[in-house]
Amino acid sequence: MAYTQTDLDQIRALIASGAAGGMVRTASGRVIKLASLAELRSIRDEIEAALGLPPSKGTIFQASPRKYGNTGTTE
């Protein structure tokens, strides 16, 4: 099965959204049904390996400064 960067981007977007489940159609037309974040991470690892990329170190979440009381000003 040949994966593309687009396939990897779709999986990474699902992981970043925290979606537990979903469907992804690969560039070759294959539909992958996923039920958990663990499955998403597993298929991400498989695609990265197929593309010859180093394994992901995890998902990075960016916190909103306002949520934690930091408005970005120093006054």
C-alpha positions, -999 to +999 in steps of 0.1 A: +000+000+000+015+033-010+008+062+013+012+099+006+020+130+027-017+139+023-027+107+041-003+114+069-016+150+072-052+137+075-042+113+103-022+139+122-052+163+119-075+137+135-050+131+163-046+168+170-084+172+171-087+145+197-112+127+176-118+092+188-128+076+156-134+086+121-128+075+085-099+084+062-097+078+025-062+074+013-049+087-020-052+052-035-089+052-025-087+028+005-110+038+033-096+033+068-121+032+097-105+041+130-121+036+164-096+051+189-067+075+193-044+044+198-055+032+163-049+067+148-014+067+163-007+032+150-016+041+114+003+074+117+034+054+127+028+030+098+025+058+073+056+076+086+076+044+082+063+039+047+073+074+038+107+070+053+101+096+080+113+095+116+087+084+141+066+111+157+074+121+193+038+127+202+012+153+197+019+189+206-010+210+218-007+248+219-024+264+249-043+296+245-026+324+266-059+339+276-072+306+290-044+307+316-047+345+324-017+356+303-028+384+280+007+388+265+014+422+280+040+431+305+023+460+322 
